[in-house]
Amino acid sequence: MQPDISVKNLNKVYEGGFQALKNINLDINRGEIFALLGPNGAGKTTMISIICGITNMSSGEVRAAGHDIVKEYRKARSTIGLVPQELNTDSFETVWAAVSFSRGLFGKPPNPAHIEKVLKDLSLWDKRNNRIMTLSGGMKRRLMIAKALSHEPRILFLDEPTAGVDVELRRDMWEMVRKLREDGVTIILTTHYIEEAEEMADRIGVIRQGEIILVEEKSRLMSKLGKKELRLQLQSKLDEIPEELSQEPVELSEDGYELIYTFDSQQEQAGVARLLRTLGDIGVDYRDLRTRESSLEDIFVGLVHEQAKG
Amino acid sequence: MNFYGVKAIYYFEMSRMRRTLMQSVLSPVISTCLYFVVFGSAIGSRMGDIDNIAYGAYIIPGLVMLSLLMQSISNASFGIYMPKFSGTIYEVLSAPVSYVEVVLGYVGAAATKSVILGLIILVTARLFVDYSILHPFWMLSFLILTAVTFSLFGFIIGIWADGFEKLQIVPMMIVTPLTFLGGTFYSIDMLPEVWQTISFFNPVVYLISGFRWAFYGVSDVHIGISVAMTLLFLTACLAGIWWIFKTGYRLRS
């Protein structure tokens, strides 16, 4: 199946010589939620800006819904909705006028029924006649989404959509994004909240210093790079790791009352059984044990740091 | 052609005019009326005729032109500068609209506002000064042509400006003096020869002269030259805008 977004050998060098994107290759499939993660300044927004037509590329080729974003910019752009990072709105306009303006700008005839649906879905219907300047930050964020959805895009870019919004609104937005996906909308999400990507994404891409360092299905990423940790609360203090455990990936806590055993999540429990048997054999008693699986955040931080060192 | 896109920009800009009626319409109308009262009714009655036209009536085309130039520049420059300033320009840049359509929307709205304002000023002037229009068709054509040309010029200023100060510099420091020295209050013939020659380097002379010809059939320069000079300036503005969009100057990095 043809990808909804296809990026080939994309490079961006700014006037001052700074290379923001280095030979990016990326395909995003129809109807998936793709999370693009990366530290500040990694190139996430630059890439989105190029795909949406806000920034010029230096070289490469980008297609949206099969259309070249330069040669067939009208067709390409009409398929895309963008929710930018900043809350850029016209303060003096009403909610209704602002959303209607966006629909017209994208070449769609007026459709009050659709605008009404979008505003209702985003709990903005009651505010439709209010000036934007009177809205709260959370409502302005919803308005940005309403504007992006006003022309019924097939592809939706959400650049840090939940930055600065409260937990409840964040959950509402996640729900809305899921509904959009069910309707067949392809969603590309950048976020600082890794739990957001963990919660929603089908695939994850990690970008660092302008390079895509990894693209993987979330479930595979979690199992491939995820770690598990077994923590054993000891009955009595240990001064050092016993000789019998020296070959195992075991650490001793600073106070000497906890043994920490880290293993790959794919490795299953064979090592754990061996560890517990050895502890019994050498007479080290424990009063409690607990396990913890690494989050996407742990994996992300690990990946970014690993690359930075490498 | 993205007709709905052009319409969206045009109506958005026109709705700003409705929101700011005091600033967009009343303020320039009142200040121009003050000129009519002072130079037309009060001082004008003590001045001699120029080219057999009462002084109060003689200055009307120049004063309308002054407002038209200032408002065309101000409307168009503000129209495109504000989205840049507030960041909402992202929406226009990411929309399926061509450069021509963007210009049609912004410049069309700015020129419409200026023409409406020019006509309101003309009607209001009738309350203070008696005047006639010899060539109404040419008067309206000149009004529209000048409004479009200077709205294009204002659009360029709005793209170029990176602060509110720059937005004001060109209208205040260049256009106003050129208009005052362009024959608004006098005929170029009344100047010493050397100043007459210098005045012909002032593009506003041709605009006012042509506009005055449409009213009274008299002009400082031939009407053909006035039209040609206006069209030349229009072409220069179009070339400037074409270059801006081609290079993405101050729009796309």
Interface residues (C-beta under 8 A of the other chain):
Chain A: Y14 E15 C52 G53 I54 T55 N56 Y73 R74 K75 A76 R77 S78 I80 L82 P84 E86 N88 T89 D90 S91 F92 E93 A97 S100 F101 S102 R103 G104 L105 F106 G107 K108 P109 K147
Chain B: N2 F3 Y4 G5 K7 A8 I9 Y11 F12 S15 R16 R19 S86 G87 T88 Y90 E91 V92 L93 S94 A95 P96 V97 S98 G248 R252 S253
